């Protein structure tokens, strides 16, 4: 199953690049089909494991980080299907398998996604109120560990 990494700090803190590289490498054991991260501004994704991102991670200067390694269950192994995903102002990653993502998407008039996890963030983007966003996560069934900003 996939692996997630999340980091946030105050505006004066900076991500410890050495630590994040170690944690991303450890996270590879959870997936390894593809790997990606969001650094608060940009997305970096590769097919394969985190050492392919080492050069990019050496440049990190951020106080927000969402990392993910994917074990593909829905959709092809590709950068396009790698987390984190962005739908307008929602950026997130998910670990697990969502059994009813098509049905939840239909309920919110959302077109079907290639990857089950994408529907979570597509529906979260559809809602504006934070209370509604909290409730929508409970509509998905399966295994859900979800991180988003």
C-alpha positions in Angstrom: 0.0 0.0 0.0 1.1 3.6 -0.5 3.0 5.8 1.9 2.4 9.4 3.0 4.7 12.1 4.5 3.5 15.4 5.7 5.4 18.4 7.1 4.4 21.9 8.0 6.2 24.5 10.0 6.0 28.2 10.7 7.1 30.7 8.1 10.6 31.0 9.6 11.2 27.3 9.7 12.8 25.4 6.8 12.4 21.8 5.9 15.4 19.7 6.9 16.4 18.3 3.4 18.5 15.5 4.8 15.7 14.3 7.1 13.1 14.5 4.3 15.3 12.4 2.0 15.8 9.8 4.6 12.0 9.6 5.3 11.2 9.5 1.6 13.6 6.6 1.1 12.1 4.8 4.1 8.6 5.5 2.6 9.7 3.7 -0.7 9.0 0.4 1.1 5.3 1.3 1.1 5.1 1.5 -2.7 7.8 2.4 -5.1 5.9 2.3 -8.3 6.1 6.1 -8.5 7.0 8.8 -6.1 6.1 12.5 -5.8 5.9 15.5 -3.6 4.5 19.0 -3.3 6.7 21.6 -1.7 4.1 24.3 -1.1 4.7 25.7 -4.6 5.7 23.0 -7.1 5.0 19.3 -7.8 7.8 16.9 -8.5 6.9 13.4 -9.6 8.8 10.4 -11.0 8.1 6.8 -12.0 10.1 4.8 -9.6 11.5 5.3 -6.1 12.7 8.4 -4.3 16.4 8.3 -5.1 15.3 9.6 -8.5 14.2 12.8 -6.7 17.5 13.4 -4.8 18.6 16.3 -7.0 15.3 18.0 -6.7 15.1 17.4 -3.0 18.5 19.1 -2.5 16.9 22.4 -3.6 14.0 22.2 -1.1 13.3 25.4 0.8 9.8 25.2 2.2 7.7 25.1 5.3 5.1 22.8 3.7 5.7 19.3 2.3 3.4 16.5 1.1 5.3 13.4 0.0 3.9 10.1 -1.4 5.1 6.8 -2.7 2.5 4.9 -4.8 1.7 1.3 -4.9 -0.6 1.3 -7.9 -4.1 -0.2 -7.4 -6.2 1.8 -9.8 -4.7 3.4 -13.0 -1.4 2.9 -14.7 2.0 3.5 -13.2 2.7 7.0 -14.5 3.6 10.5 -13.3 0.1 11.7 -14.2 -1.4 9.1 -11.7 1.2 9.9 -9.0 0.2 11.8 -5.9 0.0 14.5 -4.7 -3.0 15.7 -6.7 -4.3 19.2 -7.2 -7.8 20.4 -7.8 -7.8 24.2 -7.7 -6.7 25.1 -4.1 -6.9 21.5 -2.8 -3.6 19.6 -2.8 -3.5 16.1 -1.3 -2.3 12.5 -1.2 -4.0 9.3 0.0 -3.0 5.9 1.1 -5.3 3.0 0.7 -8.0 1.8 -1.7 -11.3 3.6 -2.0 -14.1 1.2 -3.0 -16.9 3.6 -3.7 -15.1 6.5 -5.3 -17.2 6.3 -8.5 -20.5 6.5 -6.5 -19.4 9.4 -4.4 -18.3 11.2 -7.5 -21.7 10.7 -9.1 -23.4 12.1 -5.9 -21.3 15.3 -6.4 -21.7 15.4 -10.2 -18.0 14.8 -10.7 -16.6 12.9 -13.7 -14.9 9.6 -13.0 -11.2 9.8 -12.2 -8.5 7.4 -13.3 -7.2 6.9 -9.8 -9.5 6.3 -6.9 -7.6 8.8 -4.7 -8.2 11.6 -7.2 -11.9 11.6 -6.5 -11.3 12.5 -2.8 -9.5 15.7 -3.7 -11.9 16.5 -6.6 -14.9 16.3 -4.2 -13.1 18.3 -1.5 -12.4 21.0 -4.1 -16.1 21.0 -5.0 -17.0 22.0 -1.4 -16.1 25.3 0.2 -17.1 25.0 3.8 -14.6 23.2 6.1 -17.3 21.4 8.0 -18.7 20.0 4.7 -15.1 18.9 3.8 -14.8 17.0 7.0 -18.1 15.2 6.4 -17.3 14.2 2.8 -14.3 12.1 3.9 -16.7 9.9 5.8 -18.6 9.2 2.6 -15.7 7.3 1.1 -15.4 3.6 2.1 -12.3 1.5 2.1 -9.0 2.3 3.6 -8.3 6.0 3.9 -5.3 7.8 5.2 -5.6 11.2 3.7 -3.5 14.4 3.9 -4.4 17.6 2.2 -3.9 21.3 2.3 
